[in-house]
């Protein structure tokens, strides 16, 4: 039978996985929602500037 407590003591995470997760979380990644918000904001600002001109 497997002794889970003993197996957990032996566990060591892979250094490559740790490096990859650090890289992923430290990236300033823009997703589709960010792009849509930016486009809507720019369009709103453009319309406001045209209305004020």
C-alpha positions as CSV (number, residue, x, y, z in Angstrom):
1,X,0.0,0.0,0.0
2,X,1.2,3.5,-0.8
3,X,2.2,5.7,2.2
4,X,1.2,9.2,0.9
5,X,2.9,11.0,3.7
6,X,6.2,9.4,2.8
7,X,5.7,10.0,-0.9
8,X,5.0,13.7,-0.3
9,X,8.2,14.0,1.7
10,X,10.1,12.7,-1.4
11,X,8.4,15.1,-3.8
12,X,10.5,17.9,-5.3
13,X,9.0,20.1,-8.0
14,X,10.8,20.3,-11.4
15,X,13.0,23.4,-11.7
16,X,12.0,23.8,-15.3
17,X,8.3,24.1,-14.3
18,X,9.2,26.6,-11.6
19,X,11.1,28.7,-14.2
20,X,8.3,28.6,-16.7
21,X,5.6,29.6,-14.2
22,X,7.8,32.5,-13.0
23,X,8.2,33.6,-16.6
24,X,4.5,33.3,-17.4
25,X,3.4,35.2,-14.3
26,X,6.0,38.0,-14.8
27,X,4.9,38.7,-18.4
28,X,2.8,41.7,-19.1
29,X,0.4,39.8,-21.4
30,X,-2.5,41.5,-23.1
31,X,-5.5,39.4,-23.8
32,X,-8.5,40.0,-26.0
33,X,-10.5,41.7,-23.2
34,X,-7.7,44.2,-22.7
35,X,-7.6,44.9,-26.4
36,X,-11.4,45.5,-26.5
37,X,-11.3,47.8,-23.5
38,X,-8.5,49.8,-25.1
39,X,-10.4,50.1,-28.5
40,X,-13.6,51.2,-26.8
41,X,-11.7,53.8,-24.7
42,X,-9.9,55.1,-27.8
43,X,-13.2,55.3,-29.7
44,X,-14.9,57.1,-26.9
45,X,-12.0,59.6,-26.6
46,X,-12.1,60.2,-30.3
47,X,-15.8,60.9,-30.3
48,X,-15.5,63.3,-27.4
49,X,-12.7,65.2,-29.1
50,X,-14.8,65.5,-32.3
51,X,-17.8,66.7,-30.3
52,X,-15.7,69.4,-28.5
53,X,-14.2,70.6,-31.8
